[in-house]
Amino acid sequence: MKVWGFIALGLIAGLLASPLRAQPTTTPSPSAAIVLLKGPIDDFSQRSLERRFAEARAAGAHTVILQIDTYGGLVTSALDMSRFIKRQNDLHTIAFVDEKAISAGAMIALACDELVMQNSSVIGDCAPIVFQSDGTLESLPPAERAKQESPILAEFRDSATRNGYDPLVAEAMVAVDRVVHYVQSPDGKKKFVDQAEFAKLKDEGWTPVAGVPDPLDGQADLLTVHADIAQKIGLAKGVYSSPEAFAQARGLNIIDTFSAGVGEEFVEMLGTGAARAVLIVIFIMSLKLALAAPGHGAAEAVALISGGLLFGVPLLTGYAQWYEIVAIFLGLALLAFEIFVFPGHLVSGAVGLLLIIGGLIMTFVGKEPGTLPGALPKLSGTWQALQHGILIVTGGLISSLLLSIWLQRYLPKIPYFNRLVLTATSGGTSVGTASAPATEISWPEIGAVGTAVTDLRPGGSASFTDQQLGDSRITSVVSDTGFVPANTNVVVREARRGYVVVRPLA
């Protein structure tokens, strides 16, 4: 027993004397989040970017990989995004160029602390240029060009200084007249030089760097480079197949990916040219019906909803300014004045149409920094937006006209709908409708008695008996005494072109 006691005491002493083996631990990888920035750059995407950064920070991310795929957009929004990214002192920002970072996208990418690119992606081309009517570039006067380039150049220079890029390379993305050579000395030293310095260095034995185009940027070009060249000139710190592959190579732990929500995608969809063209057609057709037979409610509701989307989305994204919306509503007021108050003189109607069309076109064009309202665009993206707006609005107007002609011709032939329009004739005179009136309305006749099918507010629908066909038909009417409840007997007081005037039967 004593022996076993000594053995037990020895084991206990040994255990106490030897340090306990620590359990294996793993150091967690630095947390990172992917934030997607795709599509047009505008005020809405700017606010969305700020929200996603806040969500990434709240999720515990210390690094944000900004996945960029855009052709650019509003310069003012891009400037705000660039400055916002530079203020994120508690986050390490890395731009991952996915396919393209053109114009405003290049500005945002260079604002990040680092820049990496996907295979075959491209970055660059951010300059104020003006197109002539034949599509060729127009030369801006030096003072005008300097005014347009100034805020953009300042932002690119600041990003280059802050993040270690060569300022000459950054400026070449903005200024058309920059010539950039990438050269190396006989002992292997490399640097970027302009045309004048390159001429001097050639005599000292400096030569263009192999594998890089020479010049890197020519006299009439804007610097735009693909991923392999961007890596060779030090603009990109690496080329990777995906943000996940980059994160794995850096040892980053991706905790989440923050992309556009359903609501943001819906707003982005409504801002496309196709969606806005459809909204223009719906707005014009419903507005026409509302003006032809006011008071029904349905046409007014559709016009209000489509108009709200047509004007509200550009206001939300930053393409429409308050004075453009005021011009549209002033045009609508003048058009209503022409129809209801002082018909026939055409002046207010013509001015109203010009204000409506001009305002609609300008809701496709974003505001340029430092320009006055109504000034011609100077930036290439703004000029293209103006041309795009003219095309969309013109197409919407033509489509509305064709749809109106089609409805006038075929709506009376469609079952059920033919009971809602006037197609009978009386005494050889054609009968019109609210949406497709004939030269003279002879049915229902003045003095005819019918019944209000809907509330008249003051417009609505009433049913009258067609003596020729021997059945009841519904037509649009307007009460000249204000509100009339449904099922009230009404009498025709006047038959005008486009609608019938009634009042309650005494």
C-alpha positions in Angstrom: 0.0 0.0 0.0 2.8 2.4 0.8 4.3 1.7 -2.6 1.1 2.5 -4.4 0.7 5.6 -2.2 4.2 6.9 -3.2 3.4 6.2 -6.9 0.1 8.1 -6.7 1.9 11.0 -4.9 4.6 11.0 -7.6 2.0 11.1 -10.4 0.2 14.0 -8.7 3.5 15.9 -8.2 4.5 15.3 -11.8 1.2 16.7 -13.1 1.5 19.7 -10.9 5.1 20.3 -11.9 4.5 20.0 -15.7 2.6 22.8 -17.5 -0.8 22.0 -18.9 -0.8 21.7 -22.7 -2.7 24.6 -24.2 -5.6 23.8 -26.5 -4.9 24.6 -30.2 -6.3 28.0 -31.1 -6.9 29.5 -34.5 -6.6 33.3 -35.1 -9.7 34.5 -36.9 -9.0 36.0 -40.3 -9.5 39.7 -40.7 -13.2 40.2 -41.4 -14.2 41.7 -44.8 -17.5 42.5 -46.6 -18.2 42.8 -50.3 -20.2 45.8 -51.3 -21.6 45.8 -54.9 -21.7 48.9 -57.0 -23.2 48.2 -60.4 -25.2 50.1 -62.9 -25.5 53.9 -63.3 -23.9 56.2 -60.8 -26.5 58.6 -59.5 -27.8 60.1 -56.2 -29.8 57.0 -55.4 -26.8 54.7 -55.8 -24.8 57.1 -53.8 -27.2 56.9 -50.8 -27.4 53.1 -51.3 -23.6 52.9 -51.2 -23.5 54.8 -47.9 -26.1 52.6 -46.4 -24.3 49.4 -47.4 -21.1 50.7 -45.9 -22.9 51.3 -42.7 -24.3 47.8 -42.8 -20.9 46.3 -43.4 -19.5 48.2 -40.5 -22.3 47.1 -38.2 -21.7 43.5 -39.3 -18.1 43.7 -37.9 -16.2 44.2 -41.2 -12.8 45.9 -41.0 -12.2 45.7 -44.8 -14.7 46.6 -47.6 -14.2 45.1 -51.0 -16.1 47.4 -53.4 -17.0 45.4 -56.4 -17.4 47.9 -59.3 -19.1 47.3 -62.6 -20.3 50.6 -64.2 -20.0 52.8 -67.2 -20.3 55.8 -65.0 -23.1 58.4 -64.5 -23.6 61.7 -62.7 -20.3 63.5 -62.0 -21.7 65.2 -58.9 -22.7 61.8 -57.4 -19.3 60.3 -58.3 -17.6 63.2 -56.6 -19.7 62.7 -53.5 -19.0 58.9 -53.5 -15.3 59.4 -53.9 -15.1 61.8 -51.0 -17.3 59.5 -48.9 -14.9 56.6 -49.4 -11.9 58.7 -48.4 -13.5 59.6 -45.1 -13.9 55.9 -44.0 -10.9 56.0 -41.7 -12.0 53.0 -39.7 -12.4 50.8 -42.8 -9.8 49.6 -45.3 -11.3 50.0 -48.8 -10.3 47.9 -51.8 -11.8 48.5 -55.2 -12.3 45.3 -57.2 -13.0 46.2 -60.8 -15.4 43.6 -62.2 -15.5 44.0 -66.0 -15.4 47.8 -66.1 -14.9 51.0 -64.1 -15.4 53.7 -66.7 -15.7 57.4 -66.2 -17.3 58.0 -62.8 -16.5 54.3 -62.0 -12.7 55.1 -62.4 -13.0 58.0 -60.1 -14.6 55.9 -57.4 -12.1 53.0 -57.9 -9.1 55.3 -57.4 -10.6 56.7 -54.2 -10.2 53.3 -52.5 -7.1 52.5 -50.5 -6.2 49.7 -53.0 -7.2 48.7 -56.5 -7.4 45.1 -57.9 -9.0 44.0 -61.1 -10.7 41.0 -62.6 -9.2 39.3 -65.7 -9.8 41.3 -68.9 -11.6 44.1 -67.0 -11.0 47.8 -67.9 -10.6 51.1 -66.2 -10.3 54.7 -67.3 -11.9 57.3 -69.6 -13.2 60.1 -67.3 -13.2 63.4 -69.2 -15.5 66.3 -70.1 -16.0 66.2 -73.8 -18.6 67.6 -76.2 -20.0 65.9 -79.2 -20.9 67.7 -82.4 -24.1 66.9 -84.4 -22.2 64.4 -86.6 -20.9 62.5 -83.6 -17.3 63.8 -83.7 -15.6 65.5 -80.8 -15.8 69.2 -80.5 -12.7 71.1 -79.3 -13.4 73.1 -76.1 -11.7 76.4 -75.6 -8.8 76.1 -73.0 -10.7 78.2 -70.4 -13.9 76.3 -70.9 -12.1 72.9 -70.8 -10.2 73.9 -67.6 -13.4 74.9 -65.9 -15.1 71.6 -66.7 -12.0 69.5 -65.8 -11.1 71.3 -62.7 -13.2 69.5 -60.0 -12.6 66.1 -61.7 -8.8 66.6 -62.0 -8.6 67.8 -58.4 -10.3 64.6 -57.2 -8.1 62.3 -59.3 -4.9 64.1 -58.1 -6.0 63.8 -54.5 -6.7 60.1 -54.9 -3.3 59.6 -56.6 -1.4 61.4 -53.9 -3.4 59.6 -51.1 -3.1 56.1 -52.5 0.3 56.1 -54.1 -0.5 56.3 -57.8 1.4 58.4 -60.2 -0.4 61.8 -60.7 0.4 61.8 -64.4 -1.4 58.5 -64.9 -4.4 59.7 -63.0 -4.6 62.9 -64.9 -4.4 61.1 -68.2 -7.8 59.5 -67.5 -9.3 63.0 -67.4 -7.3 65.3 -69.6 -7.3 64.6 -73.4 -4.0 66.5 -74.1 -1.8 64.5 -71.7 0.9 62.3 -73.3 2.3 59.6 -71.0 5.3 57.4 -71.5 6.4 54.6 -69.2 10.2 54.4 -69.4 13.1 52.8 -67.7 16.7 53.7 -67.3 19.7 51.5 -68.2 20.0 50.4 -64.6 16.3 49.4 -64.5 14.7 52.4 -62.8 11.1 53.0 -64.1 8.9 56.1 -64.1 6.1 57.9 -66.0 7.1 61.0 -68.0 5.4 63.4 -70.4 6.4 64.0 -74.0 9.0 66.7 -73.3 10.8 64.8 -70.6 10.7 61.6 -72.7 12.6 63.4 -75.5 15.4 64.4 -73.0 15.6 60.9 -71.4 16.0 59.1 -74.7 19.4 60.8 -75.1 20.4 59.4 -71.7 19.6 55.8 -72.7 16.1 55.5 -71.2 13.7 53.2 -73.2 10.0 52.3 -73.1 9.2 49.5 -70.6 8.7 46.3 -72.4 5.2 44.9 -72.6 3.6 48.3 -72.1 2.2 50.3 -75.1 4.3 53.4 -76.0 3.0 56.0 -75.5 0.8 54.7 -72.7 -1.6 57.5 -73.5 -1.5 59.5 -76.7 -2.3 63.2 -77.5 -5.9 62.6 -78.6 -6.7 59.7 -76.2 -8.0 59.2 -72.7 -6.1 56.7 -70.7 -8.1 53.4 -70.6 -6.2 50.2 -69.6 -7.1 46.6 -69.2 -6.2 44.5 -66.2 -2.8 43.2 -67.4 -1.5 46.6 -68.3 -2.9 48.2 -65.2 -1.0 45.7 -63.1 2.3 46.3 -65.1 2.1 50.0 -64.5 1.3 49.7 -60.8 -2.3 50.9 -61.1 -3.7 47.5 -60.0 -2.1 45.5 -57.2 -3.2 42.2 -58.6 -5.5 40.4 -61.1 -8.0 37.9 -59.7 -10.9 35.9 -61.0 -13.3 37.0 -58.4 -13.6 39.0 -55.1 -13.7 35.7 -53.2 -10.5 34.5 -54.9 -8.8 37.8 -54.0 -10.1 37.5 -50.4 -8.7 34.0 -50.1 -5.3 35.1 -51.4 -5.2 37.9 -48.9 -6.4 35.8 -46.0 -9.6 37.8 -45.6 -12.7 36.3 -44.1 -15.8 37.4 -46.1 -18.6 37.8 -43.6 -21.3 39.0 -46.0 -22.1 40.5 -49.4 -24.2 43.7 -49.5 -26.1 44.2 -52.8 -29.2 46.1 -53.9 -32.4 45.1 -52.3 -35.7 44.5 -54.1 -36.8 48.1 -53.6 -33.6 49.5 -55.0 -33.7 47.1 -58.0 -37.3 48.3 -58.6 -36.3 51.9 -58.6 -33.3 51.1 -60.9 -35.7 49.3 -63.2 -38.1 52.2 -63.3 -35.1 54.5 -64.2 -34.3 52.5 -67.4 -35.1 54.0 -70.8 -37.6 51.2 -71.7 -39.5 51.6 -68.4 -39.7 55.4 -68.7 -40.9 55.2 -72.3 -43.7 52.9 -71.2 -44.5 55.4 -68.3 -44.6 58.2 -70.8 -47.2 56.4 -73.0 -49.3 55.5 -70.0 -49.2 59.1 -68.6 -50.1 60.7 -72.0 -53.0 58.3 -72.7 -54.4 58.6 -69.2 -54.0 62.4 -69.2 -55.8 62.6 -72.6 -58.7 60.6 -71.2 -58.8 62.6 -68.0 -58.9 65.9 -70.0 -61.5 64.6 -72.5 -63.9 63.4 -69.8 -62.9 64.7 -66.4 -64.3 63.5 -63.1 -64.4 59.7 -63.8 -61.5 59.1 -61.4 -59.8 56.0 -63.1 -58.0 58.0 -65.8 -57.0 60.6 -63.2 -55.7 58.0 -60.8 -53.6 56.3 -63.6 -52.2 59.7 -64.7 -51.3 60.5 -61.1 -49.5 57.2 -60.5 -47.7 57.1 -63.8 -46.8 60.8 -63.5 -45.5 60.3 -60.0 -43.3 57.4 -61.1 -42.2 59.3 -64.2 -41.1 62.4 -62.3 -40.4 60.9 -58.9 -37.8 58.4 -59.9 -35.6 61.0 -61.7 -35.9 63.3 -58.6 -34.8 60.3 -56.5 -31.8 59.4 -58.6 -30.7 63.1 -59.2 -31.4 63.4 -62.9 -34.4 65.7 -62.4 -34.1 69.1 -60.7 -37.0 70.9 -59.1 -37.2 73.6 -61.8 -37.7 70.9 -64.5 -40.6 69.4 -62.6 -42.1 72.9 -62.2 -41.8 73.5 -65.9 -43.7 70.2 -66.6 -46.6 71.1 -64.2 -46.7 74.7 -65.6 -47.0 73.1 -69.1 -49.9 70.9 -67.9 -51.6 74.0 -66.4 -51.3 75.9 -69.7 -52.6 72.9 -71.6 -55.7 72.6 -69.3 -56.2 76.4 -69.7 -56.2 75.9 -73.5 -58.8 73.1 -73.3 -61.2 74.3 -70.7 -60.8 78.1 -70.3 -59.8 79.7 -73.6 -59.9 77.0 -76.3 -58.9 77.8 -79.9 -56.2 80.4 -79.6 -53.4 77.7 -79.4 -50.7 79.9 -77.8 -51.0 78.5 -74.3 -51.4 75.0 -75.6 -48.3 75.3 -77.8 -46.2 76.8 -74.9 -47.6 74.2 -72.5 -46.6 71.3 -74.9 -43.1 72.7 -75.3 -42.7 73.0 -71.5 -43.9 69.5 -71.0 -41.7 67.9 -73.7 -38.6 70.0 -72.7 -39.1 69.2 -69.0 -39.5 65.5 -69.7 -36.3 65.5 -71.8 -34.3 67.2 -69.1 -35.3 64.7 -66.5 -32.9 62.3 -68.3 -30.0 64.8 -67.9 -28.2 65.2 -64.7 -26.8 68.4 -63.3 -23.2 69.2 -64.1 -21.0 70.7 -61.4 -20.7 74.5 -61.7 -23.3 75.0 -64.5 -26.4 77.1 -64.5 -29.9 75.7 -65.2 -30.6 75.3 -68.9 -26.9 75.4 -69.9 -25.8 73.1 -72.7 -24.0 69.9 -71.4 -20.2 69.8 -71.5 -19.5 66.3 -70.2 -19.7 63.4 -72.5 -22.1 61.5 -70.2 -24.4 64.4 -69.9 -24.5 65.0 -73.7 -25.3 61.3 -74.3 -28.0 61.5 -71.6 -29.6 64.4 -73.5 -29.6 62.5 -76.7 -31.0 59.5 -74.9 -33.8 61.7 -73.4 -34.8 63.1 -76.8 -35.0 59.6 -78.3 -37.1 58.2 -75.4 -39.5 61.1 -75.2 -40.0 61.3 -79.0 -40.5 57.5 -79.1 -43.1 57.8 -76.3 -45.0 60.6 -78.1 -45.1 58.7 -81.3 -46.2 55.5 -79.5 -49.0 57.4 -77.8 -50.2 58.7 -81.1 -50.2 55.3 -82.7 -51.9 53.7 -79.7 -54.6 56.4 -79.8 -55.3 55.8 -83.5 -55.4 52.1 -82.8 -57.9 52.5 -80.0 -60.1 54.8 -82.0 -60.2 52.2 -84.8 -60.5 48.9 -83.0 -61.9 49.5 -79.5 -65.5 49.6 -80.7 -65.0 46.2 -82.3 -63.8 44.4 -79.1 -66.5 42.5 -77.2 -67.7 44.2 -74.0 -65.7 47.4 -74.8 -68.1 48.1 -77.7 -70.8 48.7 -75.1 -68.8 51.4 -73.4 -68.3 53.6 -76.5 -70.7 55.3 -78.9 -70.8 53.5 -82.2 -74.4 54.2 -83.4 -75.5 56.6 -86.1 -78.5 58.8 -86.2 -79.7 60.6 -89.3 -76.5 59.7 -91.1 -74.3 61.5 -88.6 -71.5 59.7 -87.0 -71.4 59.4 -83.2 -68.1 60.1 -81.3 -66.6 58.9 -78.1 -64.7 60.5 -75.3 -61.5 58.9 -76.5 -62.4 59.0 -80.3 -65.0 61.7 -80.9 -66.5 62.2 -84.3 -67.2 65.6 -85.9 -70.7 65.9 -84.3 -72.4 64.0 -81.5 -76.1 63.2 -82.2 -76.6 60.5 -79.6 -77.9 60.8 -77.0 -80.0 63.6 -78.2 -80.5 66.8 -76.3 -83.4 66.2 -73.9 -82.8 62.4 -73.7 -83.3 61.0 -70.2 -80.9 58.4 -68.8 -79.5 57.1 -65.5 -76.2 57.9 -63.8 -74.3 54.6 -63.7 -71.5 56.1 -61.5 -71.3 59.1 -59.2 -70.7 62.2 -61.4 -67.8 64.2 -59.8 -68.7 66.0 -62.1 -67.6 63.5 -64.7 -68.7 59.9 -64.8 -70.9 57.5 -66.8 -74.6 57.4 -67.6 -76.8 54.9 -69.4 -79.2 56.0 -72.3 -81.5 53.9 -74.5 -80.5 53.7 -78.1 -83.8 53.9 -80.0 -82.3 52.4 -83.2 -80.7 49.4 -81.5 -83.3 49.0 -78.8 -80.9 48.6 -75.9 -79.1 50.7 -73.3 -75.6 52.0 -73.9 -73.2 53.6 -71.5 -71.3 56.8 -72.4 -69.2 59.4 -70.6 -71.0 62.4 -69.3 -70.2 65.6 -67.3 -72.6 67.2 -64.9 -73.0 71.0 -65.1 -74.4 71.1 -61.6 -71.5 69.5 -59.7 -71.8 66.2 -57.9 -74.6 63.8 -58.8 -75.0 60.5 -57.0 -75.3 57.2 -58.9 -78.7 55.9 -60.0 -80.0 59.5 -60.4 -82.1 60.2 -63.5 -80.3 62.8 -65.7 -81.2 64.7 -68.8 -78.9 65.7 -71.7 -78.4 69.4 -71.8 -75.7 69.7 -74.4 -73.8 67.3 -76.7 -70.3 68.7 -77.3 -67.4 67.2 -79.2 -65.9 64.6 -76.9 -68.5 64.5 -74.1 -72.1 64.9 -73.1 -73.3 67.5 -70.6 -76.2 66.5 -68.3 -78.0 67.6 -65.2 -80.3 65.8 -62.7 -83.9 65.5 -63.9 -86.2 67.9 -62.0 
